[in-house]
């Protein structure tokens, strides 16, 4: 977008010299306001990101959910591929999903499924990093996060929707493949853009967000005065710090103080304010109550919420495992989407349901010597992602896998494609870059392309 007046100088609070030079150039070029508006309209038509005030709820199925037993059943495939579960029709003709997703089936007209998401690794760590950051980086032999997560990038670029609220929250146990926060974290963006950990079980009466109340006897006004004084000294250190670490730490300390001192923040985490009937609909379990908490947090102004639902590594006993976890996911996801819509929030909130990879198309023989009941192993060649809200398309299937659920059949979609599409939907330019630890600028969009079928 062309800038006519630019940003105010911190010293003068008025137009700076650069702004006047820009304005002078435009005048010499003979451009008037109507010309500028036409240029902006043309830029938008050419695909320039549009500013959207969206929030995101990511339901992270840590461990790798099987595509066959969830959102991409293969009822006509041989039984060794089809697996132990049946499929059911949804309210959208032609779209079938797992028989254990009856609530989502009734509302498929408000959601879409990507069935051709893929990458090329069965390494839990590499796959989780790829899906959450859009970049192939960390691996099982090099666990350290290499790139920032989409949640951290969005928190840095967009901030919280409501002042005083954290921009990014994770619960009930924020991790990826056992690493906390793992690849949900900010990497070189700094600690201030890690998710605020609200770990714990919202399904228990004893649930209390850690570190969200000042210690007994602490005088908040007095602490505020000291904080301002320390901030003056810290500014000198930030001015000479090119790494950005000090800025991240400063953001971290500001957010921590604001949350501790804010009654509104503490109220947002008080799930007891919700009706027993609604809590029952979500499901009286950790996953259901965490989904309800996510709606409360987004409603209060949190920009990005990650819900980690772990335990999906079913190398054996997949039928028993699916019958245990899928009904829980079904009630949590379906009620969340419906609840967001009832509150008029679905168009302004993106809901994503995904894990790090899918599972092998052919059922195995279980774990020899441990559990002989069949399961599925790691498979990065194709997987499914559920998308709802945020102005994205509804009632669609984007892409497909082949008849046995082995590889994409059409419209192959990669992790950076998904994140670039999310950024664009939020009005974030995928060409935005940040310097990594070596000082090299890295664009947030990596190699991704916009998934036009979803927009």
N, C-alpha and C positions, 0 to 999 in steps of 0.2 A: 504494500500500500504506500502511496506517496505521502510524504510527511510535509505539511505546510508550515507548521510552527515548531514542531519538535518538542522536546522535553524541556522543562524549566531547569535552569542552572541552580544547583543547590545553594549557591551564594546569593543569587539575585532573585530567585523565585520568579523569573520572567524569561522571555525568549532569549536563547543564547546566540552567539555569533554565527554558529553553524546553521541555525534555523533561519536567520535573516538571509544568509547566503543562498539557502535553498529557495526561499521565497523570492529573492531577487532573480534567480535563475528561471523560475517559473514565469515571472513577469516578462522577462526578456523573450521567453519562448512563446509568449502570446497566449498562455493558457489561462482560462477563467474558471470559475467554480463549476460551470456546466461541463467544461472539458474534463476537469478532475473527476466529476461524478461518472462521466462516460468511461474514463479509463478504469476506474474502480469496478464498474459494472462488467467491463470486458475481462478484467482480471478474474472476477468471480466466475464468469462464464467459462473461463479457461481452466477452472479447477482450483483456484486459490482457496485455501481452507477458510471456512466460515466459522466465526466465533460462536460457540455453543456452550452454555453454562451447564455442562453435564457432570454427573458423578458416576462412579463405577463400583460395582460389587463383583469381585472375582471369587468364585467358588472353586477352590483348587483341590482336585481329587488326587492327593499325593500318593504315588505308587503306580499309577497307570491303569485307568479303567478300561475294561474290554469294550470295544466298539460293538461286537455282536450282541452282547447282553444288555446294551444300553440304547444308543441312538441309531444304530445301523444294523438291525437284525437281518439275517439272510434265511428266510423261511423256506426257500426253495433249494438251498445248498445241501449237499450230503451231510448226514448227522454229525460226522467228525469235524465239520466246519460250522454247521448251524449251531451246535451246542445244546445244552440241556433246557433252555427256556424257549417259550413261545413268544410270538409278537402279537400286537393288537393294532387295530386301526385307530387313527387319531381323528379329531374333528375336521382335519384337512384331508380330503380324499386323496388317496395314493401315498400318504405318509404313514408308515408303520414304525412303532418303537417297541421297546420291551414291554412284555405283559405286566411287569412289576412297576411300570410308570403310568398307571391309569389316570392319576390326577393331571399329569402333564399332557397326556393324550387328549384330555377334554379342552385344553387351552392352547393347542399347538398353533392356532390362528394368531396367537400373540407372541410366538417365538419362531426362530429359524434354526436349522441344523446345518453345520458345515460337516460334510462327510468325507472330504478329500484333503483334510489337513495331514501333512506328512513332513517328516525329516528322515534322517538316515542313521539313527543311532538307537541302540537298546541299552545304553549306559544311563542309569537313573539320573546321575548328576549332570552329564552333558545334555540330556534331553530336557531336564527341568530348567537348566540355565537357558537353553535355546528357546523354550516356550515362554519363559517369563521375561527375558531380555530382548528376544529377537535375534540373538547372536550366538553362534557356536563358540563357546569359550571354555568354561570349566569342565573338568572331567573327573572320573573316579580317582585318577592319579594326581590330579591338581585341583583340589576342592575349592580353593579360594575364589570368591566371586570376581569375575573379570569385568563385567559391565553392569550398569544399573538396571534395575527392574523397571517395567513400564509404570508400576505404581509410584516408584520414587521419582521418575522423570515427570510424571503428571503432577505429583505433589510439588516439585520444584517450580515447574512452569505455570501452574494454575493456582496453587495454594488452596487453602480451605475456602469453602463457599461462604462461611460465616466467620467473622473475626472472633478469635478466642477458642475456636475449635481446632483440633489437630487436622492436618491435611490428609493424613494417611494412617489408618488403623489396621492392625491385624489381630485376629482371634480365631478360635479359642486357644490354639497352640500354634503360633506362627513359625512355620519351618518349611523347608523343602528338603526332602529325603533326609530328615533328621538334623539338618543344619538350621540354626535359628539366628537371625531370620533367613539365612541362606540366600537364595537367589531372588527372594522378595525384597532384598535390601538395596542400598543406594550405591555400593561400591565406591567409585572415586567421586561421586557427588557429595559425599560427606555424611556424617552421622545424623545431621539434622533432617535428612530425607529418608531415613529408615522408617519403617512402620512403627507407630506407637504401639507397644505390645499391651494388649488388653487380655492377656492369656488367663485362662481359668474356665470354669464351666458355668455359663449363664443359666443352666438348668437347675442349679442348686441355690437354696436360699442364702447360702454363705458366700455367694459370688461377690467379689469386690475387686475392682480394678486396681492392680498394684500401683503404688506411688501416686494415687490421685487425691490424696488428702494430705495437708501439711502436718508435720509431726506435732504432737501435743506441746503446747506452750510457745509455738512459733508465732511471732507477730508479723503478719504479712506486710503491713505498711512499712515496718522497719526493714524487712528483707527487700522490699521494692527500692528503698533508698540506697541500700548497699549495692543492689544490682545495677542501678544507674551509674554509680561511681565506678564499679568494676568495668562497666561497659565503656566508659571513657578511656580507661587504660587499655582495654582490649582493642579499641579502634586503632591504636598505634600499631599493634601486632598485626591486625588484619591488613593494614595499608602496605606492609612489607611482605605479606604472605601470598605468593603467587599460586600456591597449590589449591586454594579454596577450602582447605581443612578448617581454618579458623572461622570462615563464614558458616560452614556446616555446624561446627560446635556452637557458634553463636545462635544459629537457628534452633539447635537442639535445646539450649538453655532457655531461650525465649519461650519456646513451645511448652517446655516442662513447667516453667513458672506460671504461664497463662493457664494451663490446664489445672494446676493445683489450686490456683486462686479463683477459678471460675465456677460458680454454682451451676451455670448452664451446662458446662461440660459434665459435671458430676450427674446432673439430672438426666442427660442423654444416655448415660450408662445404667440408669435405674430401670431395669426391665420390669420391675414390679408394678410400674404405672400402666402396663398393658392389661387388657381384660383377660380373665382366665380362659374365655372361649377362644380368643385369638391365639393365645399361647398353646391351647390344645390343638388348634388347626396346624400350626407350625410343627407340632410334635414335641412332647415333653422329653426331649433328649438333647444332648449337647449340640448336635448339628442344627436341629430345628430352632432352638432358642438363640443360637448364634446368628442364624439367618434373620430372626426377628430383631436382634440387636443391630444387625447391619442396616435394616430399614430405619431404625431409630437414629442411628448415627448419621446416615445420609440426610435424613429429614432435619437433623440439627445442624447440618452444614459441613460434615466431613466429605472430602472430595473422593477418596479412594478407600475402600474397605476390602481386605482379603480375608476370606474364611478358609482355613485349612482343614479339609476333611481327609484325614490320613487312613492308611490301611488297605490299599487297593492292589497289593502285590500278590495276586492269587495264582501262584504257580500250581496249586492243587485245590481240591474241594471248591471249585468255582461255583457250583450250583448252590451249595450251602451258603457260601459267602455272599453271593448275589441276593439270595432270599433274605439275608440278614440286613444288608446295607441299602439295597435299592429302594425299598419302601420308605426308608428314612430320608433318603435324598429326594424322593418323589414328593413327599409332603413338604419338605423344606423349600425346594425350588418352586413348586407350583404355588404354594401359599405366598412366598416372597413376591413372585411376579404379580399375583392377584392383589396382594396388599399394596404394592407400589401403585398399581393402577387405581385402586380404591382411594388412595391418598392423592391422586393426580400427579404422581411422581414417576410413572413408568417412562414417559417420553423424555424425561430429564435424567434418567438413570439407566446406565448400561449394565446388564447382568450377563456375566460370562461363566460357563461351567466347562472346566477342562482339566486335564492332567498332563503329565509329561510325555506319555506315549500311549499307544493302544496295546493290544495283546495279540499273540500269534493267532493266525486264522485257524489253524488246525489244533484241536484239543490234544493235549499231551496225555501221558499216562500217570500224572501226578509226580510226587517227589519220591524217588526210589529209597526204600528203607525208612521213610519218614511218614509219608501220606500217599497211598496209592490211588487216591480218588482224583480223577482228571481235573486239570486246570489249564491255564494259558500262560505262556512266557512273554518276555518283553518283545515289543514290535513297534518300531518307529516309522514303518513304511506307510501306515495310514492310521488315522484316528478320527474321532468325532468331537466337535465343539458345539455347545448350545449357546445361542446368542439371543437376548431379548432386550427390548427397550431402547432408549437413547436415540430414537428416530430411525433405527435400522429396520430393514425389511421384516415383514411378519409372514408366518405361514409358508415359508419356503424351505426347500432343501438346496443348499449350494454345493455343487460338486457331487460326485458319487464314487464309491469304490467298486471294484469288479465283483463278479457274482459270488466270490468266496470271501470278500472282505480282505483282500491281500494287499492291494495297491490302489492308488487313485485311478479311476476309469476316465474321468474328465474333470476339467477345472482344478488341477492340482494347486493346493494352497499351502504356503510355508508359514512358519512362525512369524517372520518379519512382515509378511503380508497382513496377518491379523493385527499386529500392533500398529503398523502404518495406517491401516483403515481406522483403528480406534483413535489414533492421534488426529487424523484428518477430521473425523466426526466431532472431535472436541475443539477444533479450530487451532490445532497445533501443527506447525509446519514440520514435516518429517525431515527437512534439511537442517533443522536446528542442531547445533553441535555443542559438545562440552569437551574440555580438555581432560584426557585421561591422566594417570599418574606420571606418565612420561612427558606430559605437556603436549601431546598430539591431539588435535581436534577430531572427535568422533561424532558422526551424525547419528541421531537417534533412530533414523529410519532404516539404517543398514541397507540391505538390498531389496527391501519390501516394495510391493505394489499394492495399490488400493483394490480391494475386492468389490468391484462395481456391482456384482450381483447382490451384495448385502446392503448396499447404500440406496 
